[in-house]
């Protein structure tokens, strides 16, 4: 990743732009899997301007975006464990979301975000790192496995009336 790519924290006044990126990348990645009303309902709950503004203001969450030519092209959100993991350690953390626009896949954008996250988790002395990934997304599973994550459990992930199988993956300490 070189040139005009910039990794930075989004500003509060950029909540709408980040929400739009969240909706767009989710639709690019998963849109065809869902009925329009299920997808719309999910996106309103996960990526509305209001939801993203609240998340940006939450001190427990950390966000980074990658910007290219003034366009948000990727983001990561990390924070405390919120997946239904069994007995995470008190100082465990989680990658809540990591999305890259389809047109930038294969450019090292995801790796840049993961490297930032691994350094962040080390700085907060997280003993375990969790994430969840759609079980039928082998590229994402493989990407996370390259970073040492292993499947430890699974759960039902609801998008409207549709339920998908989501895997919980975990990586031990970076300390």
C-alpha positions as CSV (number, residue, x, y, z in Angstrom):
1,X,0.0,0.0,0.0
2,X,1.7,3.2,-1.2
3,X,1.0,6.5,-2.7
4,X,-2.2,8.4,-1.8
5,X,-3.5,6.0,0.8
6,X,-3.9,7.4,4.2
7,X,-4.6,5.5,7.4
8,X,-6.2,7.6,10.1
9,X,-8.9,7.9,12.8
10,X,-12.2,9.2,11.4
11,X,-13.4,12.6,12.8
12,X,-16.8,12.9,14.5
13,X,-18.0,15.1,11.7
14,X,-17.3,12.2,9.3
15,X,-19.8,9.8,10.8
16,X,-22.1,10.1,7.8
17,X,-19.2,9.3,5.4
18,X,-18.2,6.3,7.5
19,X,-21.8,5.1,7.8
20,X,-22.0,5.2,4.0
21,X,-18.8,3.2,3.6
22,X,-20.2,0.6,6.1
23,X,-23.4,0.3,4.2
24,X,-21.7,0.2,0.8
25,X,-19.1,-2.4,1.7
26,X,-21.6,-4.7,3.5
27,X,-23.8,-4.5,0.4
28,X,-20.8,-5.2,-1.9
29,X,-19.8,-8.2,0.2
30,X,-23.1,-9.7,1.2
31,X,-26.0,-7.9,-0.4
32,X,-27.0,-10.6,-2.9
33,X,-27.5,-13.0,0.0
34,X,-30.5,-11.2,1.5
35,X,-34.0,-10.0,0.7
36,X,-34.1,-6.2,0.3
37,X,-36.2,-5.6,3.4
38,X,-33.9,-7.8,5.6
39,X,-30.9,-6.0,4.3
40,X,-32.4,-2.6,4.7
41,X,-33.4,-3.4,8.3
42,X,-30.0,-4.7,9.1
43,X,-28.2,-1.7,7.6
44,X,-30.3,0.8,9.4
45,X,-29.5,-0.9,12.7
46,X,-25.8,-1.3,12.0
47,X,-24.8,1.6,9.7
48,X,-27.1,4.5,10.2
49,X,-25.5,7.9,10.6
50,X,-26.8,8.0,14.2
51,X,-25.4,4.6,15.1
52,X,-22.0,5.4,13.6
53,X,-21.9,8.9,15.3
54,X,-22.5,7.2,18.7
55,X,-19.8,4.6,18.0
56,X,-17.3,7.3,17.1
57,X,-18.1,9.0,20.4
58,X,-17.7,5.8,22.4
59,X,-14.3,5.8,24.2
60,X,-14.4,2.0,24.3
61,X,-14.3,1.7,20.5
62,X,-11.4,2.6,18.2
63,X,-11.8,3.2,14.5
64,X,-9.4,3.6,11.6
65,X,-10.2,4.3,8.0
66,X,-8.1,4.2,4.9
67,X,-8.7,7.1,2.6
68,X,-7.7,7.3,-1.0
69,X,-8.1,10.5,-3.0
70,X,-10.5,11.9,-0.4
71,X,-12.7,8.7,-0.5
72,X,-13.1,6.3,2.4
73,X,-12.2,2.9,1.0
74,X,-11.8,0.7,4.1
75,X,-12.4,0.7,7.8
76,X,-11.8,-1.3,11.0
77,X,-13.6,-1.0,14.3
78,X,-12.2,-2.6,17.5
79,X,-13.3,-2.7,21.1
80,X,-14.3,-4.9,24.0
81,X,-15.6,-8.4,23.2
82,X,-19.2,-8.4,22.2
83,X,-19.5,-11.7,20.2
84,X,-21.1,-14.5,22.3
85,X,-17.7,-16.0,23.2
86,X,-17.6,-18.4,26.1
87,X,-15.6,-16.9,29.0
88,X,-13.3,-14.4,27.3
89,X,-10.6,-13.1,29.7
90,X,-11.4,-9.7,31.3
91,X,-8.7,-8.0,29.1
92,X,-9.8,-9.6,25.8
93,X,-10.6,-7.4,22.9
94,X,-12.4,-7.8,19.5
95,X,-12.2,-6.8,15.9
96,X,-15.8,-5.8,15.4
97,X,-15.6,-5.1,11.7
98,X,-13.1,-4.9,9.0
99,X,-14.3,-4.0,5.5
100,X,-12.6,-3.0,2.3
101,X,-14.3,-1.8,-0.9
102,X,-14.3,-4.6,-3.5
103,X,-12.4,-2.5,-6.0
104,X,-9.4,-2.3,-3.5
105,X,-9.2,-5.9,-2.5
106,X,-5.8,-7.4,-3.0
107,X,-4.0,-4.0,-2.6
108,X,-2.8,-4.7,1.0
109,X,-5.5,-2.5,2.5
110,X,-6.8,-5.3,4.9
111,X,-3.3,-6.1,6.0
112,X,-2.6,-2.4,6.8
113,X,-5.8,-2.3,9.0
114,X,-4.9,-5.6,10.7
115,X,-1.3,-4.5,11.4
116,X,-2.7,-1.3,13.0
117,X,-5.2,-3.4,15.0
118,X,-2.5,-5.8,16.2
119,X,-0.3,-2.9,17.4
120,X,-3.4,-1.4,19.1
121,X,-4.2,-4.6,20.9
122,X,-0.6,-4.9,22.0
123,X,-0.7,-1.3,23.4
124,X,-3.8,-2.1,25.5
125,X,-2.3,-5.5,26.6
126,X,-5.2,-7.6,25.3
127,X,-4.6,-11.2,26.2
128,X,-7.0,-12.6,23.6
129,X,-8.4,-11.1,20.4
130,X,-11.8,-12.2,19.1
131,X,-13.6,-11.7,15.8
132,X,-16.5,-13.2,14.0
133,X,-16.6,-14.1,10.3
134,X,-19.3,-15.4,8.0
135,X,-18.7,-19.2,7.8
136,X,-19.2,-19.1,4.0
137,X,-16.5,-16.4,3.4
138,X,-13.4,-18.5,2.8
139,X,-11.3,-15.6,1.7
140,X,-11.9,-13.8,5.0
141,X,-11.4,-16.9,7.0
142,X,-8.1,-17.5,5.3
143,X,-7.1,-13.9,5.8
144,X,-7.7,-14.1,9.5
145,X,-5.9,-17.5,9.8
146,X,-2.8,-15.9,8.3
147,X,-2.8,-13.7,11.4
148,X,-3.0,-16.6,13.8
149,X,-6.8,-16.7,14.4
150,X,-8.4,-20.0,14.9
151,X,-12.1,-21.0,14.9
152,X,-13.3,-21.7,18.4
153,X,-17.1,-21.6,18.2
154,X,-20.0,-20.5,16.1
155,X,-23.3,-18.7,16.5
156,X,-26.4,-17.6,14.6
157,X,-26.0,-14.1,13.0
158,X,-29.3,-12.5,12.1
159,X,-29.9,-10.2,9.1
160,X,-33.6,-9.4,9.2
161,X,-35.4,-12.8,9.1
162,X,-32.4,-14.6,7.7
163,X,-30.0,-16.4,10.0
164,X,-26.4,-17.1,8.9
165,X,-23.8,-19.3,10.6
166,X,-21.0,-17.0,11.9
167,X,-17.7,-18.4,13.2
168,X,-16.0,-17.0,16.3
169,X,-12.3,-16.9,15.8
170,X,-9.7,-16.1,18.5
171,X,-6.0,-15.4,18.8
172,X,-4.0,-15.5,22.0
173,X,-1.9,-12.8,23.4
174,X,0.3,-10.4,21.5
175,X,2.1,-9.4,24.6
